[in-house]
Amino acid sequence: MGLPRYAAARAAQTLASFFILVSIAFFLFRVMPGDPTAFLLESPRIHPLTRELLRRRLGLDRPLHEQFFVYMANVLTGELGYSLYYGRPVVEIIFGRRMLNTLALVGSSTAAAIAVGLAMALLSIRRYGSRVDSSLTAFSLVTYSIPTFWLGMMLIMLFSVNLRLFPVGGTITATRAHEGFLDLLADYLWHMTLPFVVLTLIQLGYNFLIVRNAMLSILQEDFVYVARAKGLSESAVVRRHVFRAAMPPFVTIVGLQLAGIFSGAVMTETVFSWEGLGRLMFEAVSTRDYPLLQGLFILILVAFLVANYVVDLLYAYLDPRVRLR
C-alpha cells in the first residue's frame, strides 16, 4: 500500500473513531450521578418549579435520543453550548486565558522533558554499563515513579512554605501592581517555576527510559556490528545508526506528549492552583458541568486523534514495513 492510500485509510479510521468516542462521551456524562441543576440551586428555599424551569431551558427535560441528536448537530457546527456553572459559552471559556496558561506551562515542560530526556539517553548509551548510565537510569526510575501530587506538595512545603522562594500557587500575584509587561512576565514565570519543574521531572524519566531501551535493543542488530567493523567510533555508531533507527518510537512519544498539552495537567494545576485547562476540568467535574466537560473532552479527543494520525504517517514514512502490512 502506497503512502497516499495509507493516509486516506487512516483518515477514515480517525473520523470513525471521533464519532464513536463523542457518542460514548455523551452517554457517559449523562449517566454520571447527580443533577447538574442541584449545584446551581442548592438553597432548600428554591421552589421545585424553578429547578424544573431551569431543566427545560437547558434541554435536560427532553428524551435522551433528542438530546443526543441536538448535541451531535452542535458538535459538527462547533457549538458546544453554555457552561452551567459559569453561564458563558464553553468555547469562550476553553479557548481563552485558560488555554494560554496550559500551553505555556505544559508546552514548555514537555519540550524541556523531551530535549533533556533525549540528551540523557544518548549519554547513557555512550557510557553504557558505567556509573553515569546507572545513575541516570536510577534517577529516571525514581522520577517516573513519584506521584505528581506528592512531588508538587513536597516542593511547595520546601520552597514556598519553609524557604519562601516561590509562591504557593496561582498564575500571578493578584495584590501586586505590575509596572509593565516585563514585570508581569517575570511575576508569571516566578509562579510557573515550581509546576514547570514538577511536570518536567515527571515526563523526563519516561522519555529517557523509552529511548534508552529502544537504542539498547538496536545495539544488538547486525548492521550495528557492521558499522563497528568499518572502523566507526562508538559515538558515531550511536549518533548515525542507533539513534536514527530508534526514531519511530521516539516520534510516537513526542506526538502523544504534544497532544497531551491540550488536556492540561490536572494534578499539577490543581495542586499549584494554576488557572489552566487541567484545573478547569477538575472544577467542571466538581460542579457537574456537563457542557463544559463535553467541550473539554472533545478538545482532548481531537488533539489525540490528530496526533495519532500524524504519528502514524510519520511512522509509515520512517518505516515502510508499517504501510506494507
C-alpha positions as CSV (number, residue, x, y, z in Angstrom):
1,M,0.0,0.0,0.0
2,G,1.4,3.4,-1.0
3,L,1.6,6.3,1.4
4,P,-1.4,8.2,-0.1
5,R,-3.7,5.2,0.2
6,Y,-2.4,4.5,3.7
7,A,-3.0,8.2,4.7
8,A,-6.6,8.0,3.3
9,A,-7.4,4.8,5.1
10,R,-6.0,6.1,8.4
11,A,-8.1,9.4,7.9
12,A,-11.3,7.3,7.6
13,Q,-10.5,5.3,10.7
14,T,-9.7,8.6,12.6
15,L,-13.1,10.1,11.6
16,A,-14.9,6.9,12.6
17,S,-13.1,6.9,16.0
18,F,-14.1,10.5,16.5
19,F,-17.8,9.9,16.1
20,I,-17.8,6.7,18.2
21,L,-15.9,8.3,21.1
22,V,-18.0,11.5,21.0
23,S,-21.2,9.4,21.2
24,I,-19.8,7.4,24.1
25,A,-18.8,10.6,25.9
26,F,-22.4,12.0,25.5
27,F,-24.0,9.0,27.2
28,L,-21.2,8.6,29.8
29,F,-21.7,12.2,31.1
30,R,-25.4,11.6,31.3
31,V,-25.2,8.5,33.5
32,M,-22.9,10.3,36.0
33,P,-24.6,10.6,39.4
34,G,-26.1,13.9,40.5
35,D,-28.2,16.6,39.0
36,P,-26.4,19.5,37.4
37,T,-29.1,21.9,38.4
38,A,-28.7,20.9,42.1
39,F,-25.3,22.8,42.3
40,L,-26.9,25.9,40.8
41,L,-29.9,25.8,43.1
42,E,-28.5,24.5,46.4
43,S,-30.8,26.5,48.7
44,P,-33.7,24.4,50.1
45,R,-35.8,27.5,49.7
46,I,-35.7,27.3,45.9
47,H,-39.1,26.1,44.7
48,P,-39.0,22.8,42.7
49,L,-40.8,24.5,39.9
50,T,-37.8,26.9,39.5
51,R,-35.5,23.9,39.1
52,E,-37.8,22.3,36.6
53,L,-37.9,25.5,34.5
54,L,-34.1,25.6,34.5
55,R,-34.0,22.0,33.3
56,R,-36.3,22.9,30.4
57,R,-34.2,25.9,29.5
58,L,-31.1,23.7,29.4
59,G,-32.9,21.0,27.4
60,L,-32.4,18.3,30.1
61,D,-36.2,17.5,30.1
62,R,-36.1,16.1,26.6
63,P,-35.7,12.4,25.8
64,L,-32.2,11.2,25.7
65,H,-32.2,10.5,22.0
66,E,-33.4,14.0,21.2
67,Q,-30.6,15.5,23.4
68,F,-28.1,13.2,21.5
69,F,-29.1,14.4,18.0
70,V,-29.1,18.1,19.1
71,Y,-25.7,17.5,20.7
72,M,-24.2,15.9,17.6
73,A,-25.5,18.7,15.4
74,N,-24.0,21.3,17.7
75,V,-20.6,19.5,17.7
76,L,-20.5,19.4,13.9
77,T,-21.1,23.2,13.8
78,G,-18.7,24.0,16.6
79,E,-21.4,25.0,19.0
80,L,-20.5,23.4,22.4
81,G,-23.3,25.1,24.4
82,Y,-23.2,27.2,27.6
83,S,-21.5,26.3,30.8
84,L,-24.0,25.5,33.6
85,Y,-21.7,26.9,36.3
86,Y,-20.1,29.9,34.6
87,G,-23.0,30.9,32.4
88,R,-20.8,31.6,29.4
89,P,-20.2,29.9,26.1
90,V,-18.0,26.8,26.5
91,V,-15.8,27.8,23.5
92,E,-15.2,31.2,25.1
93,I,-14.1,29.6,28.4
94,I,-11.8,26.9,26.9
95,F,-10.2,29.0,24.1
96,G,-9.2,31.9,26.3
97,R,-6.8,32.6,29.2
98,R,-7.1,29.0,30.5
99,M,-5.7,27.5,27.3
100,L,-2.9,30.1,27.1
101,N,-1.8,29.2,30.7
102,T,-1.9,25.5,29.9
103,L,0.1,25.9,26.7
104,A,2.7,28.0,28.5
105,L,3.1,25.5,31.4
106,V,2.6,22.1,29.8
107,G,4.1,23.0,26.5
108,S,7.3,24.4,27.9
109,S,7.7,21.5,30.4
110,T,7.0,18.9,27.7
111,A,9.6,20.4,25.3
112,A,12.2,20.5,28.1
113,A,11.5,16.9,29.1
114,I,11.8,15.7,25.5
115,A,15.1,17.6,24.9
116,V,16.7,16.6,28.3
117,G,15.4,13.1,28.2
118,L,16.9,12.6,24.7
119,A,20.2,14.0,25.7
120,M,20.3,11.8,28.8
121,A,19.5,8.7,26.7
122,L,22.3,9.4,24.3
123,L,24.8,10.0,27.1
124,S,23.6,6.8,28.8
125,I,24.1,4.7,25.7
126,R,27.6,6.1,25.1
127,R,28.5,5.3,28.7
128,Y,26.6,2.0,28.8
129,G,27.5,0.0,31.9
130,S,29.2,2.8,33.7
131,R,28.3,4.7,36.8
132,V,26.9,7.5,34.7
133,D,24.5,5.1,33.0
134,S,23.4,3.5,36.3
135,S,22.9,6.9,37.9
136,L,20.8,8.3,35.0
137,T,18.7,5.1,35.0
138,A,18.1,5.2,38.8
139,F,17.2,8.9,38.6
140,S,14.7,8.3,35.8
141,L,13.1,5.4,37.6
142,V,12.6,7.5,40.7
143,T,11.2,10.5,38.9
144,Y,8.9,8.2,36.8
145,S,7.5,6.5,39.9
146,I,6.9,9.6,42.1
147,P,3.2,10.6,42.3
148,T,2.7,14.0,40.7
149,F,0.6,15.5,43.6
150,W,3.1,14.3,46.2
151,L,6.1,15.8,44.4
152,G,4.2,19.1,44.0
153,M,3.3,19.3,47.7
154,M,6.9,18.5,48.7
155,L,8.2,21.3,46.6
156,I,5.6,23.7,48.0
157,M,6.5,22.8,51.5
158,L,10.2,23.2,50.9
159,F,10.5,26.2,48.5
160,S,7.3,28.0,49.3
161,V,6.5,27.5,52.9
162,N,9.9,26.9,54.5
163,L,12.3,28.8,52.2
164,R,9.7,31.3,50.8
165,L,11.5,31.4,47.5
166,F,8.4,30.8,45.3
167,P,4.6,31.5,45.7
168,V,2.3,28.7,47.0
169,G,0.1,28.9,43.9
170,G,-1.7,30.9,41.3
171,T,-0.5,32.4,38.0
172,I,0.3,36.0,39.1
173,T,0.3,38.0,42.3
174,A,-3.2,39.5,42.4
175,T,-2.3,42.1,45.0
176,R,0.7,43.4,43.1
177,A,0.6,46.4,40.7
178,H,2.7,45.4,37.8
179,E,4.7,48.3,36.3
180,G,4.8,46.9,32.8
181,F,4.8,43.8,30.6
182,L,8.3,42.7,31.6
183,D,7.3,43.0,35.3
184,L,4.1,41.0,34.6
185,L,6.1,38.3,32.7
186,A,8.6,38.0,35.5
187,D,5.9,37.5,38.0
188,Y,4.2,35.0,35.7
189,L,7.4,32.9,35.3
190,W,8.1,33.1,39.0
191,H,4.7,31.5,39.7
192,M,5.3,28.9,36.9
193,T,8.7,27.7,38.1
194,L,7.6,25.0,40.6
195,P,4.8,23.4,38.4
196,F,7.2,23.6,35.5
197,V,9.8,21.6,37.5
198,V,7.2,19.0,38.6
199,L,5.9,18.4,35.1
200,T,9.4,18.2,33.6
201,L,10.7,15.7,36.1
202,I,7.6,13.5,35.8
203,Q,7.9,13.3,32.0
204,L,11.7,13.2,31.9
205,G,12.1,9.7,33.4
206,Y,9.6,8.2,30.9
207,N,11.2,9.8,27.9
208,F,14.7,8.6,29.0
209,L,13.7,5.0,29.7
210,I,11.8,4.6,26.4
211,V,14.5,6.0,24.2
212,R,17.3,4.2,26.1
213,N,15.6,0.8,25.9
214,A,14.9,1.3,22.2
215,M,18.5,2.1,21.5
216,L,19.7,-0.8,23.6
217,S,17.7,-3.3,21.6
218,I,19.0,-1.8,18.3
219,L,22.6,-2.2,19.5
220,Q,22.2,-6.0,19.1
221,E,21.3,-5.7,15.4
222,D,23.7,-6.9,12.7
223,F,24.0,-3.5,11.0
224,V,25.5,-2.1,14.2
225,Y,28.2,-4.7,14.2
226,V,28.9,-4.0,10.5
227,A,29.2,-0.2,11.3
228,R,31.7,-1.0,14.1
229,A,33.7,-3.3,11.8
230,K,34.1,-0.5,9.3
231,G,36.0,1.4,12.0
232,L,33.4,3.9,13.1
233,S,33.8,5.2,16.6
234,E,31.2,4.2,19.2
235,S,29.9,7.8,19.3
236,A,29.4,7.8,15.5
237,V,27.7,4.4,15.6
238,V,25.2,5.7,18.2
239,R,24.6,9.0,16.6
240,R,24.4,7.9,12.9
241,H,22.9,4.5,13.1
242,V,21.4,3.6,16.5
243,F,19.7,6.9,17.1
244,R,18.1,7.0,13.6
245,A,16.8,3.5,14.0
246,A,15.2,4.4,17.3
247,M,13.4,7.4,15.8
248,P,10.0,5.7,15.2
249,P,9.2,5.0,18.9
250,F,10.6,8.4,19.8
251,V,8.2,10.1,17.3
252,T,5.3,8.3,18.9
253,I,6.3,9.6,22.4
254,V,6.7,13.2,21.1
255,G,3.3,13.1,19.3
256,L,1.3,11.8,22.2
257,Q,3.0,14.2,24.6
258,L,2.3,17.2,22.4
259,A,-1.3,16.1,22.2
260,G,-1.4,15.9,25.9
261,I,-0.7,19.6,26.2
262,F,-4.3,20.3,25.5
263,S,-5.5,18.1,28.3
264,G,-3.6,20.1,30.8
265,A,-2.1,18.6,33.9
266,V,-5.0,18.1,36.2
267,M,-3.0,17.1,39.3
268,T,-0.2,19.7,38.9
269,E,-2.6,22.6,38.0
270,T,-4.9,21.7,41.0
271,V,-2.0,21.4,43.5
272,F,-0.5,24.7,42.4
273,S,-3.8,26.5,41.7
274,W,-2.7,27.1,38.1
275,E,-5.6,28.5,36.1
276,G,-5.3,26.1,33.1
277,L,-7.4,23.5,31.4
278,G,-6.5,20.8,33.8
279,R,-7.8,22.8,36.8
280,L,-10.9,23.7,34.7
281,M,-11.6,20.0,34.1
282,F,-11.4,19.4,37.9
283,E,-13.8,22.3,38.5
284,A,-16.2,21.0,35.8
285,V,-16.3,17.6,37.4
286,S,-16.9,19.1,40.9
287,T,-19.8,21.2,39.7
288,R,-21.2,18.5,37.3
289,D,-21.0,21.0,34.4
290,Y,-21.8,18.6,31.6
291,P,-21.5,21.1,28.6
292,L,-18.0,22.2,29.9
293,L,-16.9,18.6,30.5
294,Q,-18.1,17.6,27.0
295,G,-16.3,20.6,25.4
296,L,-13.0,19.7,27.2
297,F,-13.4,16.0,26.2
298,I,-13.9,17.0,22.5
299,L,-10.8,19.2,22.6
300,I,-8.7,16.4,24.1
301,L,-10.1,13.8,21.8
302,V,-9.4,15.9,18.7
303,A,-5.9,16.6,19.9
304,F,-5.0,12.9,20.4
305,L,-6.7,11.7,17.2
306,V,-4.8,14.3,15.1
307,A,-1.6,13.5,16.9
308,N,-2.1,9.7,16.4
309,Y,-2.9,10.3,12.7
310,V,0.3,12.4,12.2
311,V,2.4,9.9,14.1
312,D,1.1,7.0,12.0
313,L,2.0,8.9,8.8
314,L,5.5,9.7,10.2
315,Y,5.8,6.1,11.3
316,A,4.9,4.8,7.8
317,Y,7.3,7.2,6.2
318,L,10.2,6.3,8.5
319,D,9.4,2.5,8.4
320,P,7.8,1.4,5.1
321,R,7.0,-2.0,6.7
322,V,4.1,-0.4,8.6
323,R,2.1,0.6,5.5
324,L,3.1,-2.7,3.6
325,R,1.2,-4.7,6.3
